[in-house]
Amino acid sequence: MPVTGYLKLSVAAAVATILLKTLAWRLTGSVGLLSDAMESFVNLAAAVFALAMVTIARSPADASHPFGHEKAEYFSSGFEGLLILGAAGAIIWAAIERLLAQQPLQTLGLGVALSMLSSLINGGVAWLLLRAARRHGSIALEADGRHLMTDVWTSIGVAAGVLLVGPTGWLWLDPVLAIAVALNIMREAWSLLRRSVDGLMDRALEADDLAAIEQVLQSHSDARVHFDAVRTRSAAGAKYCALHMHVPGSWTLAQAAQRRAEVERALVAAVSGLRVAIELLPVHVEPVAPQVAQ
């Protein structure tokens, strides 16, 4: 299934969970379940925006964007992070109001059952998204999958707290738990925003990829050939590496091109999805003039 197909599945799951969680909130009056339902609206908006950005990111390079459109995925994860922050603020506001004016909860069993059904849907979709994210190297899929998985654990915590209100009579537990949910999703939002900024700022590849590149270059270095000015960056699923390759000035163009092709193949084999740009720099050794004895 293509990346866009997984995101369409995420949109459908968000719609289904919104209906289930909203019904759960209406039945119980729980502000904790309301916070859970509001986060599902965030899931829907994020999935729709991610679908649009991934569609752009998969567009081929053109005259205006010769390096491609992959960075559009970072706008998706950043937008999702901002939406999560907004939802967290709304949750905290509603929870404080309920904390100041506590109300009894109703129909807890059915409401919690509906919330758990929505969690099963989100959990299944999150598992699929995270698997696909690893396979396609898509930060948009990963962001959506991690957000949905956070939603699953949030729903479980809210449901447990709502069920405890009944036997304990602690009405304050519901809004306090809603505030805890908001703080938790704020943490997720910060993580998404940080990764988005890193991507847009051309952060270098991960340490294991850098180590693999260094190992390849060392294995192809000798007394005649060496490498420097190695620069790497990532853009969603794409990985880039640019470097200088110094070769003897006495080599023919065919010799230098052959060695460069060997290095490129080795680098691509060592780092999956790597795109390599190697600039050849011939080294001319000037003869040293003999010294005249005085």
C-alpha positions in Angstrom: 0.0 0.0 0.0 1.4 3.5 -0.8 2.0 6.1 1.9 -1.1 8.0 0.9 -3.2 4.8 1.3 -2.1 4.5 5.0 -3.0 8.1 5.6 -6.4 7.7 4.1 -6.9 4.8 6.5 -5.8 7.1 9.4 -8.5 9.7 8.2 -11.2 7.0 8.3 -10.1 5.8 11.8 -10.1 9.4 13.1 -13.7 9.9 11.9 -14.8 6.6 13.5 -13.1 7.4 16.8 -14.6 10.9 16.9 -18.1 9.4 16.7 -17.4 6.8 19.4 -15.7 9.1 21.8 -18.2 12.0 21.4 -21.0 9.5 22.1 -19.1 8.3 25.2 -18.7 11.8 26.5 -22.4 12.6 25.9 -23.4 9.5 27.8 -21.2 10.1 30.8 -20.5 13.8 30.9 -16.9 13.1 31.7 -14.5 15.9 30.9 -11.8 13.2 30.7 -13.6 11.5 27.9 -14.3 14.9 26.3 -10.5 15.6 26.3 -10.1 12.2 24.6 -12.7 13.1 21.9 -11.0 16.5 21.3 -7.7 14.8 20.6 -9.4 12.7 18.0 -10.4 15.9 16.2 -6.7 16.8 16.2 -6.0 13.3 14.8 -8.4 14.0 11.9 -7.0 17.4 11.0 -3.4 16.1 11.3 -4.2 13.0 9.0 -5.8 15.2 6.4 -2.9 17.7 6.4 -0.4 14.8 6.3 -2.2 13.3 3.3 -1.8 16.7 1.5 1.8 17.1 2.4 2.8 13.5 1.5 1.1 13.9 -1.9 3.3 17.0 -2.4 6.4 15.3 -1.1 6.1 12.4 -3.5 5.9 14.8 -6.5 9.0 14.5 -8.7 11.6 17.2 -8.9 10.9 20.1 -11.2 12.6 23.3 -12.5 11.5 25.2 -9.4 12.4 22.5 -6.9 15.4 20.6 -8.4 16.1 18.8 -5.2 12.5 17.4 -4.9 9.7 18.1 -2.5 10.5 15.6 0.3 10.7 18.3 3.0 6.9 18.9 2.7 6.6 16.0 5.2 8.2 18.1 7.9 5.5 20.7 7.5 3.0 17.9 8.2 4.6 16.7 11.5 5.2 20.3 12.6 1.5 21.2 11.9 0.5 18.1 13.9 2.6 19.2 16.8 0.9 22.7 16.8 -2.5 21.1 16.7 -1.7 18.9 19.6 -0.6 21.9 21.6 -3.8 23.7 20.8 -5.9 20.7 21.8 -3.9 20.3 25.1 -4.7 24.0 26.0 -8.4 23.5 25.3 -8.4 20.3 27.4 -6.7 22.1 30.4 -9.2 25.0 30.2 -12.2 22.6 30.2 -10.7 20.5 33.0 -10.1 23.6 35.2 -13.7 24.7 34.7 -15.0 21.2 35.7 -12.6 21.1 38.7 -14.1 24.3 40.0 -17.7 23.1 39.4 -17.6 19.3 39.9 -20.5 17.3 38.4 -21.5 13.6 38.9 -20.8 11.2 36.0 -23.4 9.0 34.3 -23.6 5.7 32.3 -20.0 5.0 32.9 -19.9 1.4 31.7 -21.2 2.1 28.2 -19.2 5.2 27.8 -16.0 3.5 28.8 -16.8 0.6 26.5 -17.2 3.0 23.5 -13.9 4.7 24.4 -12.1 1.3 24.5 -13.5 0.3 21.1 -12.1 3.5 19.7 -8.7 2.7 21.3 -8.7 -0.7 19.5 -9.3 1.0 16.2 -6.5 3.6 16.9 -4.1 0.9 18.1 -4.5 -1.2 15.0 -4.1 1.8 12.7 -1.1 3.1 14.7 0.7 -0.3 14.4 0.2 -0.3 10.6 1.4 3.3 10.3 4.6 2.7 12.3 5.4 -0.4 10.3 4.9 1.5 7.0 6.9 4.5 8.3 9.9 2.2 8.8 9.5 0.7 5.4 9.0 4.0 3.5 11.2 6.2 5.7 8.3 8.6 6.1 8.3 11.1 9.1 4.7 12.0 8.3 3.6 8.4 8.8 5.7 8.0 11.9 4.3 11.2 13.4 0.7 10.1 12.8 1.4 6.7 14.1 3.1 7.9 17.3 0.3 10.4 17.9 -2.3 7.6 17.5 -0.4 5.4 19.9 -0.3 8.2 22.4 -4.0 8.5 22.0 -4.4 4.8 22.8 -2.6 5.1 26.1 -4.4 8.3 26.9 -7.7 6.6 26.4 -6.8 3.7 28.6 -5.7 6.1 31.4 -8.9 8.2 31.1 -11.1 5.1 31.1 -9.4 3.8 34.2 -9.8 7.1 36.0 -13.4 7.5 35.0 -14.2 4.0 36.3 -12.6 4.9 39.6 -14.8 7.9 40.1 -17.8 5.6 40.6 -16.6 3.5 43.6 -14.5 6.2 45.2 -16.8 9.2 44.7 -13.8 11.4 43.9 -15.3 13.7 41.3 -12.1 15.7 41.2 -10.3 12.7 39.7 -11.9 13.1 36.3 -10.7 16.7 35.6 -7.3 16.1 37.2 -6.8 13.1 34.9 -7.8 15.3 31.9 -5.1 17.7 32.8 -2.6 14.9 33.1 -3.7 13.8 29.6 -3.1 17.3 28.3 0.4 17.4 29.7 1.2 14.1 28.2 0.2 15.1 24.7 2.1 18.3 25.1 5.2 16.2 25.5 4.4 14.4 22.2 3.8 17.8 20.5 7.2 19.0 21.6 8.9 15.9 20.2 7.2 16.3 16.8 8.0 20.0 16.6 11.7 19.4 17.5 12.0 16.8 14.8 10.3 18.9 12.2 12.7 21.8 12.9 15.7 19.5 12.7 14.5 18.3 9.3 14.0 21.7 7.9 17.4 22.8 9.2 19.1 20.0 7.3 20.2 17.9 10.3 23.0 15.4 9.5 22.2 11.7 9.1 21.9 9.4 12.2 25.1 8.2 13.8 24.8 4.6 12.4 24.5 6.0 8.8 27.5 8.3 9.3 29.5 5.4 10.6 28.6 3.3 7.6 29.6 6.1 5.2 32.9 6.6 7.0 33.7 2.9 6.8 33.1 2.8 3.1 35.3 5.9 2.5 38.1 4.4 4.5 38.0 1.1 2.6 38.3 3.0 -0.7 41.1 5.4 0.4 44.7 4.7 -0.4 47.9 6.5 -1.2 46.4 7.9 -4.4 42.7 8.5 -3.5 41.3 10.3 -0.4 38.0 12.0 0.5 37.0 15.1 2.4 34.2 17.8 2.8 31.7 15.1 3.6 28.2 16.6 4.2 25.0 14.7 4.9 21.4 15.6 5.4 18.0 13.9 5.4 14.7 15.0 4.0 11.9 12.7 5.1 12.6 9.3 3.5 15.5 10.6 1.4 19.1 10.7 2.6 21.8 12.8 0.9 25.6 12.7 1.0 27.9 15.1 -0.8 31.7 14.8 -0.7 35.0 15.6 -2.5 37.1 12.8 -4.0 40.7 13.6 -4.7 42.4 11.5 -7.4 45.8 11.7 -9.1 46.0 14.3 -11.9 47.7 11.8 -14.1 44.5 9.6 -14.2 42.3 9.7 -17.3 38.7 10.8 -17.0 37.6 7.3 -17.5 39.8 6.0 -14.6 38.5 8.7 -12.2 34.8 8.1 -13.3 35.2 4.3 -12.8 36.6 4.8 -9.2 33.8 7.3 -8.4 31.2 4.9 -9.6 32.6 2.1 -7.4 32.5 4.4 -4.3 28.9 5.5 -5.1 27.7 1.9 -5.4 29.4 1.0 -2.1 27.8 4.0 -0.3 24.3 3.2 -1.7 24.7 -0.4 -0.6 25.8 0.6 2.9 23.1 3.2 3.5 19.6 2.4 2.3 18.0 5.3 0.3 21.2 7.3 0.1 21.6 9.7 -2.8 25.3 10.5 -3.4 27.0 13.4 -5.1 30.8 13.1 -5.5 32.9 15.9 -6.9 36.2 14.8 -8.5 39.2 16.9 -7.7 42.4 15.9 -9.6 45.6 16.4 -7.6 48.6 17.6 -9.7 52.0 17.0 -8.1 54.4 19.6 -9.1 58.0 18.4 -9.7 60.5 19.8 -7.2 63.4 21.7 -8.8 66.8 20.2 -7.9 68.8 22.3 -5.6 72.2 23.5 -7.0 75.1 22.8 -4.7 76.9 26.0 -3.6 
